[in-house]
């Protein structure tokens, strides 16, 4: 449960959040942003409405600011998209050490802390979860695909033209350079299969 002090401080930020809320309402990425907010609410056990949730995460989660700004700008780079991006960036400073380059990202992406993280996948599916100090990037000009419900935990690296199939998980510090099958948990350097998750376990590991 959120403390009274944090709720009051968040309330004071309503004027900063309202222009961003309007940008979302007029953005072509509105459905993806709504899915992101719903996912963050689910994981963080927050029961606010859309505006209050948006305000809460903009206030207290810098990595969320990066995600929303990325959503605004990509993939269209239209005048409206760039305007929405600029408004949000001016009002809410992003986390400087989080870099998101992937343009094709499904709804519901959750970024846990996001410090010193680079996200440069070919494609990311729905409801994925990425932790801090993660690198998802290129090897020999190819970058990975993360299917739905994939988790990449702290310090892991996912490199090259590989696929992490749905509901798979890269354990902390893993270096993943080969395809990962559905529901698999991989770890080590290079990563190997450590086990498999239950079909109903959607990667909510802390």
Buried (B, 14 or more C-beta within 10 A) or exposed (E): EEEEEEBEEBEEBEEBBBBBBEBBEEBBBEEBBBBBBBBBBBBBEBEBEBBBBBBBBBBBBBBBBBBBBBBBBBEBEEEEBEEBBBBBBEBBEBBEBBBBBBBEBBBBBBBBBBBBBBBBBBBBBBBBBBBBBBBBBBBEEEBBBBBBBBBBBBBBBBBBBBBBBBBBBBBBBBBBBEBBBBBBBBBEEEBEBEEBBEEEBBBEBE
